[in-house]
Amino acid sequence: MIVLGLGSFLFHATMLYSMQLADELPMSYGALLMIYMCLESEALPKYPALPYILGAYAVVTTVVQIIITKTIPIFHEIQVTDPLQ
């Protein structure tokens, strides 16, 4: 929670793209952690591959946010806009 709050503070204080990543990526990681905790609330794991799937999703999301959206900004614009507007 501290990392999420610090990233959000840094982004809203500076409004820089790199700080926006510090705001958005911890939220994505926190959401993945919540998904894992909701699905694996039992003592024995129901989905043994779930940590690998969520980890792979986190890596792909991070790569897309850091590398691809910096070179091709349309990906970020598509992610944060409402397509129904």
KEMIVO-760627 format. One record per atom (N, C-alpha, C): x, z, y. Coordinates in steps of 0.2 Angstrom, whole numbers, padded with zeros to 4 digits, always signed. Atoms other than C-alpha are relative to their C-alpha. Layout:
% residues N
XZY;...
***
This chain:
% residues 85
+0004+0000-0006;+0000+0000+0000;+0004+0000+0006;-0004-0001-0006;+0014+0004+0012;+0003-0007+0001;-0003+0007-0001;+0022-0014+0009;-0006-0004+0003;+0005+0004-0002;+0005-0022+0012;-0001+0002+0008;+0001-0002-0007;+0002-0012+0028;+0006-0002+0005;-0006+0002-0004;+0020-0015+0034;+0000-0008+0002;+0000+0007-0001;+0018-0034+0031;-0005-0002+0005;+0006+0002-0005;+0001-0035+0040;+0002+0002+0007;-0003-0002-0007;+0009-0025+0055;+0005-0005+0003;-0005+0005-0002;+0024-0037+0056;-0003-0006+0002;+0003+0006-0001;+0013-0052+0055;-0004+0000+0007;+0005+0000-0006;+0000-0047+0068;+0004+0002+0007;-0004-0002-0006;+0014-0040+0080;+0004-0006+0002;-0005+0005-0002;+0025-0056+0079;-0004-0007+0000;+0003+0006+0001;+0013-0070+0074;+0004-0006-0003;-0004+0005+0003;+0027-0079+0065;-0002-0001-0007;+0002+0002+0007;+0025-0089+0049;+0003+0004-0006;-0004-0004+0005;+0038-0079+0039;-0003+0007-0001;+0003-0006+0000;+0029-0063+0044;-0007-0001-0003;+0007+0001+0003;+0012-0071+0039;+0001+0000-0008;-0001-0001+0007;+0020-0072+0021;+0000+0007-0002;+0000-0007+0001;+0024-0054+0022;-0006+0003+0000;+0007-0003-0001;+0006-0051+0026;-0004-0002-0006;+0004+0003+0005;-0002-0063+0013;+0002+0002-0007;-0002-0001+0006;+0009-0061-0002;-0001+0007-0003;+0001-0007+0003;+0008-0042-0005;-0008+0000-0001;+0007+0000+0002;-0011-0045-0004;-0002-0003-0006;+0001+0004+0007;-0010-0058-0018;+0002+0004-0006;-0003-0004+0005;+0001-0046-0028;-0005+0006-0002;+0004-0005+0001;-0011-0032-0026;-0007-0002-0003;+0006+0002+0004;-0026-0042-0031;+0001-0002-0007;-0002+0002+0007;-0017-0048-0047;+0001+0007-0004;-0001-0007+0003;-0013-0029-0050;-0007+0003-0002;+0006-0002+0001;-0031-0025-0048;-0004-0003-0006;+0003+0004+0006;-0037-0039-0060;+0003+0003-0006;-0003-0003+0006;-0025-0032-0073;-0002+0006-0002;+0003-0007+0001;-0031-0014-0071;-0007-0001-0002;+0007+0001+0002;-0049-0020-0072;-0001-0002-0007;+0000+0003+0007;-0046-0030-0088;+0003+0004-0005;-0004-0003+0004;-0034-0019-0096;-0001+0008+0001;+0001-0007-0001;-0042-0002-0094;+0000+0005-0006;+0000-0003+0006;-0041+0003-0112;+0007+0002-0002;-0007-0002+0002;-0026+0011-0121;+0003-0005-0004;-0003+0006+0003;-0023-0004-0132;-0002-0006+0004;+0001+0005-0004;-0021-0020-0123;-0005-0005-0003;+0005+0005+0002;-0036-0033-0125;+0003-0007+0000;-0002+0006-0001;-0027-0047-0118;+0008+0000+0001;-0007-0001+0000;-0008-0047-0123;+0004-0005+0005;-0003+0006-0004;-0004-0063-0113;-0001+0001+0007;+0002+0000-0007;-0012-0057-0097;+0006+0002+0005;-0006-0001-0005;+0004-0050-0089;+0004-0006+0001;-0004+0006-0001;+0013-0066-0092;-0004-0005+0004;+0004+0004-0004;-0002-0076-0085;+0000+0002+0007;+0000-0002-0007;-0003-0066-0070;+0006+0000+0004;-0006+0000-0003;+0015-0065-0067;+0002-0008+0001;-0001+0007-0001;+0016-0084-0069;-0004-0003+0007;+0004+0002-0006;+0002-0086-0056;+0003+0003+0006;-0004-0003-0006;+0012-0074-0044;+0006-0004+0002;-0006+0004-0001;+0027-0085-0046;-0002-0006+0003;+0002+0007-0002;+0018-0101-0043;-0003+0001+0007;+0002-0002-0006;+0009-0093-0028;+0005+0001+0005;-0006-0001-0005;+0025-0087-0020;+0004-0007+0001;-0004+0006-0001;+0034-0104-0023;-0004-0004+0005;+0004+0004-0004;+0019-0113-0015;+0000+0002+0007;+0000-0003-0007;+0018-0101+0000;+0007-0001+0003;-0007+0000-0003;+0037-0101+0003;+0003-0007+0001;-0004+0006+0000;+0043-0118-0001;-0005-0006+0002;+0004+0006-0001;+0029-0131-0001;-0004+0001+0007;+0004+0000-0007;+0018-0125+0014;+0005+0000+0006;-0005+0001-0006;+0034-0124+0025;+0002-0007+0001;-0002+0007-0001;+0038-0142+0021;-0006-0004+0001;+0006+0003-0001;+0020-0148+0020;-0005+0005+0002;+0004-0005-0002;+0009-0137+0031;-0007-0001-0002;+0007+0001+0002;-0007-0145+0025;-0003+0004-0005;+0002-0005+0005;-0007-0134+0010;-0002+0006+0002;+0002-0006-0003;-0008-0119+0020;-0006+0000+0004;+0006+0001-0004;-0021-0126+0031;-0006+0000-0004;+0006+0001+0005;-0032-0130+0016;-0002+0007-0003;+0001-0007+0003;-0029-0112+0009;-0004+0004+0004;+0003-0005-0004;-0035-0103+0024;-0006-0002+0004;+0006+0002-0004;-0049-0113+0031;-0006+0000-0005;+0006+0000+0004;-0067-0113+0025;-0002-0007+0000;+0001+0007+0001;-0071-0130+0018;-0008-0001+0002;+0007+0001-0001;-0090-0127+0022;-0001-0001+0008;+0001+0000-0007;-0087-0127+0041;+0000-0007+0002;
***
